Amino acid sequence: MGPFGDSEMEENVDGINAYHHSHGLSSAYLIVHVGYAMTAIRLADGRWMTLNKVTYEEMLEYDSLDGWYRRVLRAEYAARYGLPILSST
């Protein structure tokens, strides 16, 4: 599941959120990515958060989708796939 997933790829945002909300995740979060980490939007302020997949504790915080992408996905995959360096603006 990722922020641009769709039902054809069996990426069910509602189902994944219902599952985690029923297992202790506060309804203050909307999960948007599950992979090696869990990423959610904190609904009160729109900030992107990396949550602990077991305790749902906030681990890292990002200003936006772009901030999360740059610090998490881009940092992980840029060298692997030969992606160009992004400007800091």
Backbone bond lengths (Angstrom), bond angles and torsions (degrees), N, CA, C in turn:
res aa  C-N    CA-C-N  psi(-1)  N-CA   C-N-CA  omega(-1)  CA-C   N-CA-C  phi
1 M - - - 1.442 - - 1.521 108.13 -
2 G 1.313 117.47 138.33 1.452 122.13 177.52 1.505 110.55 -146.41
3 P 1.319 117.70 174.61 1.463 120.98 -175.61 1.513 114.68 -64.26
4 F 1.328 118.59 -17.85 1.463 120.96 179.32 1.522 111.23 -116.06
5 G 1.324 118.10 20.23 1.458 122.54 -178.66 1.517 112.04 -69.97
6 D 1.329 115.22 166.35 1.456 119.52 177.27 1.522 109.75 -146.17
7 S 1.341 115.94 167.53 1.455 120.75 -175.03 1.528 112.62 -65.09
8 E 1.319 118.72 -28.76 1.463 120.72 178.41 1.527 111.47 -63.26
9 M 1.299 116.57 -26.30 1.463 121.43 177.85 1.530 110.73 -94.88
10 E 1.343 116.53 12.51 1.457 123.60 -178.74 1.521 111.72 58.37
11 E 1.311 116.41 39.31 1.458 122.10 177.83 1.526 107.06 -106.87
12 N 1.298 116.12 93.31 1.446 123.75 -171.62 1.526 110.07 -99.68
13 V 1.312 117.31 93.52 1.458 122.32 -177.98 1.527 110.84 -60.60
14 D 1.326 117.50 -45.77 1.462 120.29 -178.68 1.524 111.54 -62.57
15 G 1.315 116.97 -45.14 1.463 120.69 -178.98 1.515 112.66 -64.62
16 I 1.312 117.05 -43.66 1.469 120.81 179.71 1.519 110.55 -64.93
17 N 1.339 116.91 -41.41 1.459 119.12 178.15 1.522 111.58 -67.23
18 A 1.329 118.26 -41.64 1.468 121.07 178.30 1.530 110.27 -59.65
19 Y 1.329 116.20 -43.96 1.464 120.21 178.67 1.527 110.92 -58.35
20 H 1.330 116.69 -52.14 1.466 119.53 -175.94 1.528 111.72 -70.13
21 H 1.325 118.12 -34.80 1.468 119.54 176.02 1.529 110.29 -64.16
22 S 1.324 117.90 -36.28 1.468 120.58 178.43 1.529 112.30 -74.71
23 H 1.332 117.16 -11.96 1.463 122.03 178.56 1.532 112.63 -108.94
24 G 1.333 117.06 17.53 1.460 119.67 171.51 1.515 116.99 114.39
25 L 1.322 118.88 -9.51 1.466 119.57 177.24 1.520 109.00 -70.62
26 S 1.300 116.77 131.67 1.459 121.58 178.19 1.524 110.66 -62.46
27 S 1.322 116.45 144.17 1.469 120.46 176.44 1.522 111.64 -70.57
28 A 1.330 116.98 1.72 1.459 122.15 175.74 1.523 111.67 -76.35
29 Y 1.360 117.60 -4.33 1.459 122.55 -177.75 1.524 111.12 -122.69
30 L 1.331 115.40 146.36 1.458 123.18 171.66 1.522 107.22 -119.76
31 I 1.320 117.17 111.85 1.467 121.50 179.57 1.525 108.76 -70.23
32 V 1.334 115.93 131.25 1.463 121.18 179.79 1.531 113.06 -122.50
33 H 1.327 117.30 -9.27 1.462 120.18 -178.48 1.518 108.90 -155.86
34 V 1.317 115.47 131.14 1.455 120.74 172.51 1.516 106.70 -129.49
35 G 1.294 115.53 122.85 1.457 122.73 178.88 1.504 106.41 -154.14
36 Y 1.317 117.33 -130.23 1.456 118.88 175.76 1.517 110.37 -65.96
37 A 1.323 117.07 -19.61 1.461 123.85 174.89 1.522 107.71 -134.30
38 M 1.313 116.36 172.69 1.461 121.90 177.30 1.526 107.67 -114.26
39 T 1.322 116.26 127.87 1.455 121.22 179.71 1.518 108.95 -115.08
40 A 1.323 115.25 134.95 1.464 120.27 -179.05 1.517 109.15 -139.30
41 I 1.324 114.91 157.35 1.460 120.91 172.16 1.517 107.17 -96.11
42 R 1.331 116.74 128.44 1.460 121.82 174.16 1.522 106.13 -80.84
43 L 1.309 116.91 110.60 1.459 122.06 -168.96 1.530 113.58 -64.92
44 A 1.304 118.92 -27.70 1.468 121.25 -177.93 1.517 112.82 -63.47
45 D 1.344 116.56 -34.08 1.465 118.78 -175.97 1.532 113.62 -133.18
46 G 1.331 118.15 0.82 1.453 121.13 177.21 1.514 115.26 75.55
47 R 1.324 117.39 10.34 1.468 120.07 179.97 1.517 109.72 -79.61
48 W 1.316 115.08 147.00 1.463 122.26 178.80 1.520 108.13 -90.61
49 M 1.341 116.49 135.82 1.451 121.56 -174.34 1.525 110.06 -129.79
50 T 1.328 117.11 141.96 1.451 121.40 165.40 1.518 105.71 -93.81
51 L 1.341 115.88 124.86 1.454 121.66 -178.53 1.522 110.31 -109.77
52 N 1.324 115.62 148.51 1.451 121.10 171.55 1.521 107.90 -65.45
53 K 1.324 118.11 129.62 1.465 121.92 -174.29 1.530 113.14 -70.65
54 V 1.312 118.63 -14.76 1.464 121.61 -180.00 1.525 111.19 -102.59
55 T 1.337 116.67 -48.38 1.468 120.86 -174.38 1.523 113.36 -96.88
56 Y 1.331 117.44 -13.75 1.464 124.83 -175.78 1.535 112.64 65.58
57 E 1.317 117.34 15.93 1.457 121.59 176.82 1.533 109.93 -67.44
58 E 1.333 116.49 140.73 1.467 121.17 175.65 1.523 108.43 -68.22
59 M 1.334 116.23 127.88 1.459 121.05 -179.18 1.526 111.94 -110.99
60 L 1.324 117.43 -44.54 1.458 122.61 179.31 1.517 108.53 -136.80
61 E 1.332 115.77 156.23 1.468 121.49 -177.47 1.523 109.55 -133.22
62 Y 1.342 115.52 142.22 1.469 122.20 -178.26 1.518 108.99 -132.72
63 D 1.334 116.35 149.98 1.463 121.39 -179.88 1.522 112.91 -69.10
64 S 1.338 116.62 -30.83 1.467 119.49 -169.04 1.525 109.94 -164.19
65 L 1.330 115.95 176.74 1.461 121.33 173.15 1.524 109.59 -57.26
66 D 1.316 117.39 -43.68 1.465 120.69 -179.60 1.531 110.79 -62.39
67 G 1.324 117.05 -42.08 1.464 120.53 178.34 1.519 111.78 -62.19
68 W 1.328 116.70 -42.85 1.466 121.57 177.33 1.529 110.36 -63.71
69 Y 1.338 116.12 -46.94 1.459 120.46 -179.61 1.527 111.24 -57.95
70 R 1.307 116.70 -48.00 1.467 120.59 -177.51 1.524 112.15 -64.07
71 R 1.340 117.26 -41.99 1.467 120.63 -175.28 1.519 113.51 -83.52
72 V 1.330 117.55 -24.73 1.461 119.13 -175.87 1.526 111.07 -109.42
73 L 1.298 117.60 -69.98 1.463 119.96 -173.91 1.512 112.90 -69.00
74 R 1.310 117.10 -49.22 1.463 119.88 -177.00 1.523 110.47 -63.31
75 A 1.318 115.30 -41.72 1.464 118.97 179.60 1.523 111.10 -61.69
76 E 1.323 116.69 -36.33 1.463 121.39 -178.80 1.525 112.72 -74.51
77 Y 1.331 117.75 -40.65 1.459 120.46 -167.64 1.534 116.09 -109.14
78 A 1.309 118.72 -9.61 1.466 120.15 -175.85 1.528 112.27 -57.84
79 A 1.313 117.35 -51.42 1.460 120.19 -178.58 1.531 110.84 -66.79
80 R 1.315 116.01 -40.44 1.463 120.56 -177.41 1.521 111.89 -59.77
81 Y 1.342 116.79 -38.51 1.457 120.95 -175.46 1.529 113.89 -107.94
82 G 1.333 116.93 8.02 1.450 120.73 176.70 1.525 113.27 65.17
83 L 1.331 116.93 36.53 1.460 121.35 -179.66 1.532 109.95 -75.89
84 P 1.322 117.14 145.79 1.464 119.15 179.75 1.529 110.76 -68.29
85 I 1.318 114.76 157.00 1.465 121.48 177.25 1.519 108.26 -68.72
86 L 1.330 115.78 136.06 1.469 121.24 176.91 1.520 109.70 -87.77
87 S 1.309 116.20 145.15 1.476 118.74 174.69 1.513 108.15 -72.30
88 S 1.304 116.88 159.90 1.461 121.07 -178.29 1.510 112.29 -82.76
89 T 1.324 118.76 -1.55 1.468 120.67 -179.10 1.508 111.48 -95.04
